[in-house]
């Protein structure tokens, strides 16, 4: 239910870990990715993640990379999406 992700107080060396569990299977998806898009829907960056094994379901992204995207796209509202083989259309996670 997170609507906006505030990165101002995060340090450049911090990591953002995203956990996404599919309700139908109560497990992490396969072929997972997180994508940041600008206000026009253009993909700025996509991270791909290995299939989760056991408790290693977290998808880790460098806050430094996210802040760089924000800086380069200062005039745009950025949004973060999750997608997987089970959810190919993607799911909005948060605005940056």
C-alpha positions in Angstrom: 0.0 0.0 0.0 3.1 2.3 -0.3 2.2 5.2 -2.5 5.4 7.2 -2.5 8.9 6.3 -1.7 10.9 9.1 -0.1 14.7 8.8 -0.7 15.8 12.2 0.7 17.0 10.7 4.0 18.5 7.6 2.6 22.3 7.4 2.3 24.0 6.8 -1.1 25.3 3.5 0.2 21.9 2.3 1.4 20.0 -0.5 -0.4 16.3 -0.8 -1.1 15.0 -4.3 -0.7 11.7 -5.2 -2.3 9.7 -8.3 -1.3 6.8 -9.2 -3.5 4.8 -12.3 -2.7 2.1 -13.4 -5.1 -1.2 -14.0 -3.3 -2.3 -16.9 -5.5 0.7 -19.0 -4.8 1.9 -17.3 -1.6 5.4 -17.3 -3.0 7.8 -15.1 -4.8 7.5 -15.0 -8.6 9.8 -16.3 -11.3 11.5 -14.1 -13.9 11.2 -11.1 -11.6 12.1 -7.5 -12.5 11.7 -4.0 -11.2 11.4 -1.1 -13.6 11.6 2.6 -13.1 9.6 4.6 -15.7 9.2 8.3 -16.3 5.9 10.2 -16.5 5.6 9.3 -20.2 5.9 5.6 -19.5 9.4 5.3 -20.9 11.6 2.8 -19.1 14.6 4.5 -17.5 16.1 1.4 -15.8 15.2 -2.2 -15.3 16.7 -4.6 -12.8 16.3 -8.4 -13.3 16.4 -10.8 -10.4 17.1 -14.5 -10.0 14.2 -16.7 -9.0 13.8 -16.7 -5.2 15.2 -19.7 -3.4 14.0 -20.2 0.2 14.0 -17.0 2.1 16.1 -15.1 -0.5 13.0 -13.5 -2.0 14.2 -9.9 -1.6 15.1 -7.8 -4.7 17.9 -5.4 -3.8 18.5 -2.1 -5.6 21.1 0.5 -4.8 19.6 3.8 -3.5 22.4 5.6 -5.2 21.1 4.3 -8.6 17.6 5.5 -7.7 18.8 8.9 -6.7 20.7 9.3 -9.9 17.6 8.5 -11.9 15.7 11.1 -9.9 18.4 13.7 -10.6 18.5 13.0 -14.3 14.7 13.2 -14.5 14.0 16.1 -12.2 11.1 17.3 -14.4 9.4 13.9 -14.4 7.4 11.9 -11.9 9.1 8.5 -11.7 7.3 5.3 -10.9 8.5 1.9 -9.9 6.9 -1.3 -11.2 7.3 -5.0 -10.4 6.8 -7.7 -13.0 7.3 -11.4 -13.2 6.2 -14.4 -15.3 3.1 -14.7 -13.1 2.4 -10.9 -13.5 3.7 -9.9 -17.0 1.7 -6.7 -17.1 3.4 -5.4 -14.0 2.2 -3.9 -10.8 2.8 -0.3 -9.7 4.8 -0.3 -6.4 5.4 3.4 -5.7 6.2 6.8 -7.0 9.7 8.2 -6.4 
